Amino acid sequence: MAEWVTVYLLEMRSQLSLKPKTDSKGLSICECEIEQPKFNCFLYELVGADWQWTDRLSWTAEQWKDHVGQRNLRTEVAYKKGAIADYYA
């Protein structure tokens, strides 16, 4: 039996839509510029646990490496007061 996964994306089509905030309230976002498949796997498990993300839990190390190695993939991590708050890849 096939399992369906729904993925939601946000898209900003114009640079003019970006509205800078002056008070981040302890939140910072950082791009992980070095490919780290184990880190991506960790983030998926940590952030996804509350959302029942299960589709990638069975991935092998090689599958994570292939996923993270995609040319168009970027990993961004949100930190709240130094702790991981969220991520997207």
N, C-alpha and C positions, 0 to 999 in steps of 0.2 A: 504494500500500500504506500503510495506517495505521500510525503509530508510537505505541506506548503509553508513557505516562509514569506511574510510580508516585510518589505524593507521600505522605510520612509526616508526621504532625502530633503534637504533644504537647499535652495539655490538662490544666489543673488546674481542677477543678470546685469547689474550696473554698479560701477564703483561709486556712483552718486548715492546709492542706497545705503552705503556704509555711514553710520552715524556714530562717531567716537564717543565713548563715555569717559567722564573724568574721574569717577569713583568706582573702582572695580570691586570694592567690598571684600578684598582678600582673594579674589579670583584672578588667576593668570592662565594663559593658554600658551603652550610651547609645542613647536613642531619637533618631532623625533626625527632628526635628519639622517641618522645612521640606522640602517636596517637591522632590526632586532626581532626576529620571529618569535622568540620566547617571550619577549616583552608584550608583543601584540596578543599572544595567546593568554598571557596573564591578565592583560587589560580586558580581554573578551570575557574571561571567567569572572573577574572581579566586578566589572560594571554590569555584565549581563546576568549575573545571578539573580538579582531582584526582578529581572524582566523575563525570566525563563528562557534565555537564549540557550539553545541546545544544538542547533544545526552544525556548529563547528567544534563542539566538544570532542568529537571522535577523530578530528584531524590529526594526522601524523606530523612529525617535525618537518618532513619534506613538504607537506601541503602548506604548512604555515610559511615555510621559506619561499615557496612559489607565490603565495598570496602577497606577502610583504615585498617581494621582489618585482612586482608589477610596476611598469614605468609610470603609470598614472595614479598610483596609490601614495597617499601621504598620510602619516599618522600624526594627529594632533591630540595632545593630552591637556585636559583642564585640571588645574590644581586649585584647591580652596585652602588657604592658609597652609600650604605645603603638602597637603594630602590629595591623592587622586580623587577627583570629583566626577570625571566623565572623560570620554575620549571618542574620537571618530577616526576611521581609517577607510 
